[in-house]
Amino acid sequence: MKRWVRQTLTDKGRIAALLGGNGAGKTTTLRAVSCLLRAERGEVTKGSIHYEGHRIDKEDAPALVRQGVVQVMEGRHCFAHLTIEDNLLAGAYSRRDGKGAVQATLDKVYTYFPRLKERRHSQAAYTSGGEQQMCAIGRALMASPKLILLDEPSMGLAPQVVDEVFAIVRELNQREGTTFLLAEQNTAMALRYADHGYILENGRVVLDGAAADLAANDDVREFYLGLADRGQKSFREARSYRRRKRWLS
Ligand SMILES: Nc1ncnc2c1ncn2[C@@H]1O[C@H](COP(=O)(O)OP(=O)(O)OP(=O)(O)O)[C@@H](O)[C@H]1O
């Protein structure tokens, strides 16, 4: 008998985190949601993905952007030869609500990211990694998104800068109501800011729950946060973790 599982990745207005090590399937999951899998000649072969009550896995990425779903790719991907401001304006490409509205969004982006305002005339290539990450998030905001898919925002950034970026994400979530689904290897940081977390292994969710519960979970502490005293856990106990995993299909 086939068992179908319905999994809500994120509720509206929340921050959800996809967690897991290298190759766990975080980026693939985000790309499946944003319909960018096809650009890499991939496809969703089982099940379906729904957003605001309708199926989206057969749509194309531009159509999803118009519906308010925007992905910020891993590695930032700013246009190196454009200024920060031109990078931001590129994010408004799909908007049809006029220059005034776009300018208002740009002003708002600058209130959340004052550093970008300071560097607005600098070529992106000559800005710091943190500023480029902020630029990539700011560019996503220029499309007036309802849901931002944020891939590995902490990658290659100093801990203090990661904190700054996550704090802005939380502020955007709380003040603008923007929903975030983020993929992150930095489990400790993600659980500090997210409402809900999913642990992925081999492309499957093996554990999920409220971020605070996950942060307190013994297995998560040991295997993902490196906090438990490993010496006290035997190999047999570690193996029982694998048996306890909740495989979803
Ligand atoms: N659900 C899935 N079905 C089939 N293949 C998958 C699935 N999830 C991931 N993969 C494959 O596993 C590999 C690693 O996936 P992915 O890049 O998404 O991992 P990741 O967690 O984002 O890793 P990293 O943190 O290193 O970026 C890819 O080749 C991808 O095609």
The ligand as an SDF file (V2000), in Angstrom:
LIG
                    3D

 31 33  0  0  0  0  0  0  0  0999 V2000
   14.6400   14.3950   -2.7630 N   0  0  0  0  0  0  0  0  0  0  0  0
   15.6600   14.1030   -3.5720 C   0  0  0  0  0  0  0  0  0  0  0  0
   15.5350   13.1990   -4.5690 N   0  0  0  0  0  0  0  0  0  0  0  0
   16.5560   12.9090   -5.3740 C   0  0  0  0  0  0  0  0  0  0  0  0
   17.7910   13.4410   -5.2880 N   0  0  0  0  0  0  0  0  0  0  0  0
   17.9910   14.3370   -4.3190 C   0  0  0  0  0  0  0  0  0  0  0  0
   16.9520   14.7210   -3.3970 C   0  0  0  0  0  0  0  0  0  0  0  0
   17.4530   15.6360   -2.5450 N   0  0  0  0  0  0  0  0  0  0  0  0
   18.7360   15.8110   -2.9100 C   0  0  0  0  0  0  0  0  0  0  0  0
   19.0680   15.0370   -3.9540 N   0  0  0  0  0  0  0  0  0  0  0  0
   20.3790   14.9690   -4.6030 C   0  0  0  0  0  0  0  0  0  0  0  0
   21.3700   14.9480   -3.5930 O   0  0  0  0  0  0  0  0  0  0  0  0
   22.4620   15.8130   -3.9210 C   0  0  0  0  0  0  0  0  0  0  0  0
   22.7000   16.8490   -2.8450 C   0  0  0  0  0  0  0  0  0  0  0  0
   21.5460   17.6320   -2.6710 O   0  0  0  0  0  0  0  0  0  0  0  0
   21.5920   19.1900   -2.2750 P   0  0  0  0  0  0  0  0  0  0  0  0
   22.6090   19.9390   -3.0700 O   0  0  0  0  0  0  0  0  0  0  0  0
   20.1740   19.6580   -2.3420 O   0  0  0  0  0  0  0  0  0  0  0  0
   22.0710   19.1030   -0.7640 O   0  0  0  0  0  0  0  0  0  0  0  0
   22.3150   20.2700    0.2820 P   0  0  0  0  0  0  0  0  0  0  0  0
   21.7240   19.8180    1.5660 O   0  0  0  0  0  0  0  0  0  0  0  0
   21.8220   21.5810   -0.2510 O   0  0  0  0  0  0  0  0  0  0  0  0
   23.8820   20.2720    0.3950 O   0  0  0  0  0  0  0  0  0  0  0  0
   24.9090   21.5070    0.5850 P   0  0  0  0  0  0  0  0  0  0  0  0
   24.7140   21.9980    1.9610 O   0  0  0  0  0  0  0  0  0  0  0  0
   26.2420   20.8420    0.3570 O   0  0  0  0  0  0  0  0  0  0  0  0
   24.5730   22.5270   -0.4680 O   0  0  0  0  0  0  0  0  0  0  0  0
   22.1290   16.4590   -5.2780 C   0  0  0  0  0  0  0  0  0  0  0  0
   22.8320   15.7630   -6.2780 O   0  0  0  0  0  0  0  0  0  0  0  0
   20.6400   16.2370   -5.4260 C   0  0  0  0  0  0  0  0  0  0  0  0
   20.3000   16.0890   -6.7880 O   0  0  0  0  0  0  0  0  0  0  0  0
  1  2  1  0
  2  3  1  0
  2  7  2  0
  3  4  2  0
  4  5  1  0
  5  6  2  0
  6  7  1  0
  6 10  1  0
  7  8  1  0
  8  9  2  0
  9 10  1  0
 10 11  1  0
 11 12  1  0
 11 30  1  0
 12 13  1  0
 13 14  1  0
 13 28  1  0
 14 15  1  0
 15 16  1  0
 16 17  2  0
 16 18  1  0
 16 19  1  0
 19 20  1  0
 20 21  2  0
 20 22  1  0
 20 23  1  0
 23 24  1  0
 24 25  2  0
 24 26  1  0
 24 27  1  0
 28 29  1  0
 28 30  1  0
 30 31  1  0
M  END
$$$$
